[in-house]
């Protein structure tokens, strides 16, 4: 299972370019499964392929009209 470390890697996986804080906050507000992990003295965001795929499927289901 592939892991993504940092906001840039996670956003690249989702198809976003750059590292825009506003976009990152919106993704987190929509429930993106990303967790803060400690990497040496720094704290970075982490997610993996299984979590992102499950979130994307959920987002697709929520965006569909009810009953379709």
Long-range contacts (C-beta under 8 A, 24 or more apart in sequence): 1-48, 1-49, 1-50, 2-48, 2-49, 3-46, 3-47, 3-48, 3-49, 4-46, 4-47, 4-48, 4-49, 4-52, 5-37, 5-39, 5-44, 5-45, 5-46, 6-44, 6-45, 7-45, 10-34, 10-45, 10-47, 10-52, 13-47, 13-49, 13-52, 14-52, 30-59, 31-55, 31-58
